[in-house]
Amino acid sequence: MSDEIENENEGADLEQDATALLNAELEKLTAENAALKEQALRYAAEVENIKRRAEREGNDARAFGIQKFAQSLLNVADVLQRALGSVPADIADPAFKNFVAGIDMTEKELAGAFEKNGVRKINPLKGEKFDPNLHQAVMEQPSTEVEGGGVIMVMQAGYELFGRVIRPAMVAVAAKSAAEAAKNAPVKNGYDSGSAEGEHKVDTQAE
């Protein structure tokens, strides 16, 4: 009877040991599976990031691939605009009138081609605030019509390609008046030597 009990105990111990081994192996496999899953997700995310970056770079390359070509045509656009700007208001000669109409059509076709390919003209209005990101000030002069720092006139239109400036607009800017300069100047306190109040100095030296 004691042998049977002993055998049953040994069998129970072996079963417990086997269960413990199986549980340990299962935990090990579960941990390895979780690690592999995390690694696979990380690799998948990295591949997705590389794919998106490649697509973005490809889109930028296609979008800005025409930048040099567009820049080479800007002078053509300038010449056409200057030609149209110098045409007299009244044209009597029919042949000359047709010639001017042809120039006008060419300028419009070029402007339409620019627009279709993402090239937009930068042509600020009179009085518009000077923006160093879009404009280049070639001169500064006083003006009674435009506040200081505003655009007086556009001397050469600028252009941007999909938001990237490929040539800033060359503009004349209104000079700031003395009143505006004083308004923007730092306020001095009563003890500054240059202020009226500062003339009444306080003697802090001991007698």
Steps between C-alpha positions, in 0.01 A plus 500: 500500500782738586668425166187598315476827692868568435455434130201731490700774670789455257256517210344816637844654545597412143175645373557821694857522368382446144227761544751745640735436210219541251385823666854635500544407136164656418595823676831505314327446164239764585771754585691417180180530299423841653856617429481380139161665459634829636804475273278426198281802580809718537637382166160554336484856638855567381419370152187718492704805601758428229220457247337830599833682497581358154157608373544848645848537352371372167214748505740783587735395222216501249354824633824696513664331201373785283645769727805573283288487187245737654774737614638511146158615376459778756707740288273422205197590713673824607573599141140437394364700793736791434404496133130514587563772757665723242214478247322835451135524598374588151630297206396614154702259289303172457817299436661628820177436688502136384865473599421621851205261521737216412739600776208519743383150404854364538531654846167352606594157367827509692320611817251214454784249456661633819171463689444143381846398620476663843689821421324796661583868454591709805370848425421692823249784491589858585496547876542129572736431791852408397566127549870404492402142421332606175642843416840657444527871573717668237434854618340695784340839455261729691133483413189690603268227369652185650590437863861425585597144418232469231554425132490811281549329164607170348807536282512133401242232582613196694399137464457196721476131412260303723562747783879510454627842393711467185533876457391769749309803379723805472320792661542859613409543868372807681745640751386526858440855619663652805169470685480128423862452601438681829188293556697178465795626703538376860349727764754671723446556871528829680861445595630449144739776402320561170153560649357831617445367848854370506631855501394530865755257634489380860822551690573174675851593613559543869573851626 
